[in-house]
Amino acid sequence: MLSALTLLLLLQLIGEVFVQCFALPVPGPVIGLLLLLGLLLWRGRLDDHLRHTANTLLQHLSLFFVPAGVGVMVHAARVADEWLALSAALVGSTLLSMAATAFTLQFLLRHRRREEAQ
């Protein structure tokens, strides 16, 4: 489990370094996850240690929201001042995500039907 956690943290560190070196507008952990995806695709398999570590982290995922909640409470006055813009951003991004998901599902269903017809 320690080796898998080390791998995950190393990939996150590489992602952070990438973001800092190239001034990318993407969080370092996202780059780290993309690197992990590339590594898994290249290897073609998922080690049991990495699977177990990832499942353990996912079981405790709610703990990762505590710092974000504390940050919102610390900046409650700013949130109160900008509630309209935040609400519009939340509603707009939710609607865009739902639309993108629906279009993706339609595309994949059509693609699947074409493959089954052949």
ChimeraX commands (.cxc) that place a marker at each C-alpha (Angstrom):
marker #1 position 0.00,0.00,0.00 radius 0.5
marker #1 position 2.88,2.35,0.74 radius 0.5
marker #1 position 4.36,1.89,-2.73 radius 0.5
marker #1 position 1.02,2.66,-4.40 radius 0.5
marker #1 position 0.51,5.75,-2.24 radius 0.5
marker #1 position 4.05,6.84,-3.08 radius 0.5
marker #1 position 3.28,6.41,-6.79 radius 0.5
marker #1 position 0.11,8.51,-6.50 radius 0.5
marker #1 position 1.88,11.28,-4.60 radius 0.5
marker #1 position 4.85,11.19,-7.00 radius 0.5
marker #1 position 2.54,11.60,-9.99 radius 0.5
marker #1 position 0.81,14.49,-8.22 radius 0.5
marker #1 position 4.20,16.09,-7.55 radius 0.5
marker #1 position 5.18,15.70,-11.21 radius 0.5
marker #1 position 1.86,17.29,-12.16 radius 0.5
marker #1 position 2.51,20.22,-9.82 radius 0.5
marker #1 position 6.01,20.71,-11.24 radius 0.5
marker #1 position 4.60,20.59,-14.77 radius 0.5
marker #1 position 2.01,23.25,-13.93 radius 0.5
marker #1 position 4.61,25.52,-12.33 radius 0.5
marker #1 position 7.17,25.11,-15.12 radius 0.5
marker #1 position 4.77,25.68,-18.00 radius 0.5
marker #1 position 2.29,28.02,-16.21 radius 0.5
marker #1 position -0.64,25.78,-17.12 radius 0.5
marker #1 position -4.15,26.83,-16.05 radius 0.5
marker #1 position -4.86,23.30,-14.77 radius 0.5
marker #1 position -4.37,22.03,-11.20 radius 0.5
marker #1 position -1.33,19.83,-10.67 radius 0.5
marker #1 position -3.36,16.87,-9.35 radius 0.5
marker #1 position -5.34,16.81,-12.61 radius 0.5
marker #1 position -2.09,16.51,-14.58 radius 0.5
marker #1 position -1.02,13.79,-12.13 radius 0.5
marker #1 position -4.25,11.88,-12.77 radius 0.5
marker #1 position -3.72,12.15,-16.51 radius 0.5
marker #1 position -0.20,10.79,-16.03 radius 0.5
marker #1 position -1.64,7.93,-13.96 radius 0.5
marker #1 position -4.17,7.20,-16.72 radius 0.5
marker #1 position -1.38,7.15,-19.30 radius 0.5
marker #1 position 0.69,4.84,-17.11 radius 0.5
marker #1 position -2.22,2.45,-16.62 radius 0.5
marker #1 position -3.03,2.43,-20.35 radius 0.5
marker #1 position 0.62,1.81,-21.18 radius 0.5
marker #1 position 0.94,-1.05,-18.68 radius 0.5
marker #1 position -2.44,-2.51,-19.62 radius 0.5
marker #1 position -3.23,-3.63,-16.09 radius 0.5
marker #1 position -3.92,-2.37,-12.58 radius 0.5
marker #1 position -1.81,-3.73,-9.73 radius 0.5
marker #1 position -3.65,-5.05,-6.68 radius 0.5
marker #1 position -1.72,-2.66,-4.41 radius 0.5
marker #1 position -2.85,0.36,-6.42 radius 0.5
marker #1 position -6.44,-0.93,-6.59 radius 0.5
marker #1 position -6.53,-1.45,-2.81 radius 0.5
marker #1 position -5.02,1.98,-2.10 radius 0.5
marker #1 position -7.41,3.73,-4.50 radius 0.5
marker #1 position -10.41,1.96,-2.98 radius 0.5
marker #1 position -9.27,2.92,0.52 radius 0.5
marker #1 position -8.94,6.57,-0.52 radius 0.5
marker #1 position -12.36,6.49,-2.18 radius 0.5
marker #1 position -13.94,5.05,0.97 radius 0.5
marker #1 position -12.74,8.14,2.85 radius 0.5
marker #1 position -13.42,10.63,0.06 radius 0.5
marker #1 position -15.75,12.71,2.21 radius 0.5
marker #1 position -12.79,13.70,4.40 radius 0.5
marker #1 position -11.25,15.51,1.42 radius 0.5
marker #1 position -14.19,17.95,1.44 radius 0.5
marker #1 position -13.46,19.17,4.98 radius 0.5
marker #1 position -10.71,21.64,3.92 radius 0.5
marker #1 position -12.95,23.02,1.16 radius 0.5
marker #1 position -15.80,23.48,3.63 radius 0.5
marker #1 position -13.49,25.25,6.07 radius 0.5
marker #1 position -12.30,27.52,3.25 radius 0.5
marker #1 position -15.88,28.45,2.40 radius 0.5
marker #1 position -16.60,29.24,6.06 radius 0.5
marker #1 position -13.46,31.36,6.36 radius 0.5
marker #1 position -14.51,33.38,3.31 radius 0.5
marker #1 position -18.23,33.47,4.16 radius 0.5
marker #1 position -18.37,37.26,3.90 radius 0.5
marker #1 position -16.97,37.18,0.37 radius 0.5
marker #1 position -19.38,34.41,-0.60 radius 0.5
marker #1 position -22.24,36.53,0.76 radius 0.5
marker #1 position -21.05,39.50,-1.30 radius 0.5
marker #1 position -20.79,37.50,-4.52 radius 0.5
marker #1 position -23.69,35.07,-4.09 radius 0.5
marker #1 position -25.34,35.98,-7.39 radius 0.5
marker #1 position -22.25,35.32,-9.52 radius 0.5
marker #1 position -21.50,32.10,-7.63 radius 0.5
marker #1 position -25.08,30.89,-8.03 radius 0.5
marker #1 position -25.08,31.69,-11.75 radius 0.5
marker #1 position -21.76,29.87,-12.18 radius 0.5
marker #1 position -23.02,26.82,-10.30 radius 0.5
marker #1 position -26.32,26.62,-12.20 radius 0.5
marker #1 position -24.64,27.29,-15.55 radius 0.5
marker #1 position -21.88,24.73,-15.05 radius 0.5
marker #1 position -24.40,22.14,-13.85 radius 0.5
marker #1 position -26.57,22.66,-16.94 radius 0.5
marker #1 position -23.53,22.50,-19.24 radius 0.5
marker #1 position -22.34,19.30,-17.57 radius 0.5
marker #1 position -25.76,17.70,-17.91 radius 0.5
marker #1 position -25.97,18.68,-21.58 radius 0.5
marker #1 position -22.47,17.39,-22.30 radius 0.5
marker #1 position -23.31,14.11,-20.57 radius 0.5
marker #1 position -26.55,13.75,-22.55 radius 0.5
marker #1 position -24.85,14.43,-25.88 radius 0.5
marker #1 position -22.03,12.03,-25.05 radius 0.5
marker #1 position -24.52,9.32,-24.10 radius 0.5
marker #1 position -26.48,9.84,-27.33 radius 0.5
marker #1 position -23.29,9.66,-29.38 radius 0.5
marker #1 position -22.13,6.48,-27.66 radius 0.5
marker #1 position -25.55,4.81,-27.99 radius 0.5
marker #1 position -25.67,5.61,-31.73 radius 0.5
marker #1 position -22.12,4.30,-32.13 radius 0.5
marker #1 position -23.01,1.10,-30.28 radius 0.5
marker #1 position -26.14,0.54,-32.40 radius 0.5
marker #1 position -24.09,0.95,-35.59 radius 0.5
marker #1 position -21.56,-1.60,-34.36 radius 0.5
marker #1 position -24.30,-4.06,-33.43 radius 0.5
marker #1 position -25.95,-3.63,-36.84 radius 0.5
marker #1 position -22.75,-4.60,-38.65 radius 0.5
marker link #1:1,2 radius 0.2
marker link #1:2,3 radius 0.2
marker link #1:3,4 radius 0.2
marker link #1:4,5 radius 0.2
marker link #1:5,6 radius 0.2
marker link #1:6,7 radius 0.2
marker link #1:7,8 radius 0.2
marker link #1:8,9 radius 0.2
marker link #1:9,10 radius 0.2
marker link #1:10,11 radius 0.2
marker link #1:11,12 radius 0.2
marker link #1:12,13 radius 0.2
marker link #1:13,14 radius 0.2
marker link #1:14,15 radius 0.2
marker link #1:15,16 radius 0.2
marker link #1:16,17 radius 0.2
marker link #1:17,18 radius 0.2
marker link #1:18,19 radius 0.2
marker link #1:19,20 radius 0.2
marker link #1:20,21 radius 0.2
marker link #1:21,22 radius 0.2
marker link #1:22,23 radius 0.2
marker link #1:23,24 radius 0.2
marker link #1:24,25 radius 0.2
marker link #1:25,26 radius 0.2
marker link #1:26,27 radius 0.2
marker link #1:27,28 radius 0.2
marker link #1:28,29 radius 0.2
marker link #1:29,30 radius 0.2
marker link #1:30,31 radius 0.2
marker link #1:31,32 radius 0.2
marker link #1:32,33 radius 0.2
marker link #1:33,34 radius 0.2
marker link #1:34,35 radius 0.2
marker link #1:35,36 radius 0.2
marker link #1:36,37 radius 0.2
marker link #1:37,38 radius 0.2
marker link #1:38,39 radius 0.2
marker link #1:39,40 radius 0.2
marker link #1:40,41 radius 0.2
marker link #1:41,42 radius 0.2
marker link #1:42,43 radius 0.2
marker link #1:43,44 radius 0.2
marker link #1:44,45 radius 0.2
marker link #1:45,46 radius 0.2
marker link #1:46,47 radius 0.2
marker link #1:47,48 radius 0.2
marker link #1:48,49 radius 0.2
marker link #1:49,50 radius 0.2
marker link #1:50,51 radius 0.2
marker link #1:51,52 radius 0.2
marker link #1:52,53 radius 0.2
marker link #1:53,54 radius 0.2
marker link #1:54,55 radius 0.2
marker link #1:55,56 radius 0.2
marker link #1:56,57 radius 0.2
marker link #1:57,58 radius 0.2
marker link #1:58,59 radius 0.2
marker link #1:59,60 radius 0.2
marker link #1:60,61 radius 0.2
marker link #1:61,62 radius 0.2
marker link #1:62,63 radius 0.2
marker link #1:63,64 radius 0.2
marker link #1:64,65 radius 0.2
marker link #1:65,66 radius 0.2
marker link #1:66,67 radius 0.2
marker link #1:67,68 radius 0.2
marker link #1:68,69 radius 0.2
marker link #1:69,70 radius 0.2
marker link #1:70,71 radius 0.2
marker link #1:71,72 radius 0.2
marker link #1:72,73 radius 0.2
marker link #1:73,74 radius 0.2
marker link #1:74,75 radius 0.2
marker link #1:75,76 radius 0.2
marker link #1:76,77 radius 0.2
marker link #1:77,78 radius 0.2
marker link #1:78,79 radius 0.2
marker link #1:79,80 radius 0.2
marker link #1:80,81 radius 0.2
marker link #1:81,82 radius 0.2
marker link #1:82,83 radius 0.2
marker link #1:83,84 radius 0.2
marker link #1:84,85 radius 0.2
marker link #1:85,86 radius 0.2
marker link #1:86,87 radius 0.2
marker link #1:87,88 radius 0.2
marker link #1:88,89 radius 0.2
marker link #1:89,90 radius 0.2
marker link #1:90,91 radius 0.2
marker link #1:91,92 radius 0.2
marker link #1:92,93 radius 0.2
marker link #1:93,94 radius 0.2
marker link #1:94,95 radius 0.2
marker link #1:95,96 radius 0.2
marker link #1:96,97 radius 0.2
marker link #1:97,98 radius 0.2
marker link #1:98,99 radius 0.2
marker link #1:99,100 radius 0.2
marker link #1:100,101 radius 0.2
marker link #1:101,102 radius 0.2
marker link #1:102,103 radius 0.2
marker link #1:103,104 radius 0.2
marker link #1:104,105 radius 0.2
marker link #1:105,106 radius 0.2
marker link #1:106,107 radius 0.2
marker link #1:107,108 radius 0.2
marker link #1:108,109 radius 0.2
marker link #1:109,110 radius 0.2
marker link #1:110,111 radius 0.2
marker link #1:111,112 radius 0.2
marker link #1:112,113 radius 0.2
marker link #1:113,114 radius 0.2
marker link #1:114,115 radius 0.2
marker link #1:115,116 radius 0.2
marker link #1:116,117 radius 0.2
marker link #1:117,118 radius 0.2
view
